[in-house]
């Protein structure tokens, strides 16, 4: 039985950490598809490993969304704090009153 070589027309280029771009869900799906298409049919990836990878990516996506939301909340709090400082600076100080008795 002859086995023909498998070639991939889609070249996958990976960038090192800190290269300026982060991998997203689309990148994960492309890598998973490439992994599935290039795996040895006689020794496929274990289903548990595949599910674990997908769960890790899902968890990472949730953490990323949480970080984005917390960043937005932080920016809103900073803007509100600055607004309160501006209001306090623009409000004249009350003049002290003395009570005559």
C-alpha positions in Angstrom: 0.0 0.0 0.0 1.5 3.3 -1.1 1.1 6.4 1.0 1.2 9.8 -0.9 2.7 12.8 0.8 0.3 15.4 2.1 1.0 19.0 1.3 -0.7 22.0 2.8 -1.5 24.9 0.4 -2.2 27.2 3.3 1.0 28.3 4.9 0.6 29.0 8.6 2.8 31.8 9.9 3.2 32.1 13.7 4.5 35.2 15.3 6.4 35.2 18.5 5.0 36.7 21.7 5.0 40.4 21.8 4.9 40.7 18.0 2.0 43.2 18.2 -0.9 40.9 17.4 -2.8 38.5 19.6 -4.5 35.4 18.4 -8.2 35.4 18.2 -11.0 32.9 17.8 -10.5 32.8 14.1 -6.8 32.1 14.4 -7.6 29.3 16.9 -10.1 27.7 14.5 -7.6 27.9 11.6 -4.9 26.2 13.7 -7.4 23.5 14.9 -8.4 22.9 11.3 -4.8 22.7 10.2 -4.0 20.3 13.1 -6.9 18.1 12.2 -6.1 18.0 8.5 -2.4 17.3 9.1 -2.7 14.6 11.8 -1.7 11.0 11.2 -4.9 9.1 10.4 -3.5 6.0 12.2 -2.7 8.1 15.4 -5.3 10.9 15.6 -5.4 13.5 18.3 -7.2 12.2 21.4 -10.8 13.6 21.7 -10.1 14.5 25.4 -7.1 16.6 24.3 -9.2 18.4 21.7 -12.0 19.2 24.1 -9.4 20.4 26.7 -7.9 22.7 24.1 -11.3 24.1 23.2 -12.2 24.6 26.9 -8.9 26.4 27.5 -9.6 28.7 24.5 -13.1 29.4 25.8 -11.8 30.2 29.2 -9.2 32.5 27.7 -11.8 34.3 25.7 -13.9 34.8 28.8 -11.0 36.2 30.7 -10.2 38.5 27.8 -13.8 39.8 27.7 -13.6 40.3 31.5 -10.4 42.3 31.2 -11.9 44.5 28.5 -15.0 45.2 30.7 -12.9 46.0 33.7 -10.7 48.3 31.6 -13.9 50.2 30.5 -15.1 50.4 34.1 -11.7 51.8 35.2 -11.8 54.4 32.5 -15.3 55.4 33.4 -14.4 55.7 37.1 -11.3 57.8 36.2 -13.5 60.1 34.1 -16.0 60.5 36.9 -13.3 61.2 39.4 -11.8 63.9 37.2 -15.3 65.4 36.7 -15.8 65.5 40.4 -12.4 67.2 40.9 -13.3 69.7 38.2 -16.7 70.4 39.9 -15.0 70.8 43.3 -12.4 73.2 41.9 -15.1 75.3 40.1 -17.3 75.5 43.3 -16.5 78.5 45.4 -15.6 77.8 49.0 -18.4 78.8 51.4 -17.7 81.9 53.4 -17.5 81.4 57.1 -20.3 83.0 59.0 -20.0 84.1 62.6 -22.9 84.0 64.9 -23.4 86.9 67.1 -24.9 86.3 70.4 
